[in-house]
Amino acid sequence: MKNIGPGELKKLINRKEVILVDVRNDNEIAKGMIEKALHVPLASIGAWLETQNADRHYIFYCHVGVRSGTAGLLAEGYQFNNIYNLVGGVLAWHQAGYEFTQK
């Protein structure tokens, strides 16, 4: 798993092989999400990963980067190789001046 910051995420977001995954809870995403993100709560990640292509690139994020790190480790356990974690989560994204969208 590779840890990335908001600037690197901004560059990766528009690549079509990248899947951006928000692992926060429903009440947290009500405040906004990063554009193009899928919402898969951390509690559902294992079942979701079983339906995904391990060759794609996945970027996980949460509020500060802890739960998304857990999601990344789970993905590695499923033999996914192209895993990224947004360090600092949506807080770092916001502090970098980037916007949110509504689900």
Secondary structure, 3 states (H helix, E strand, C coil): CEEECHHHHHHHCCCCCEEEEECCCHHHHCCCECCCCEECCHHHHHHHHCCCCCCCEEEEECCCCHHHHHHHHHHHHCCCCCEEEECCHHHHHHHCCCCCECC
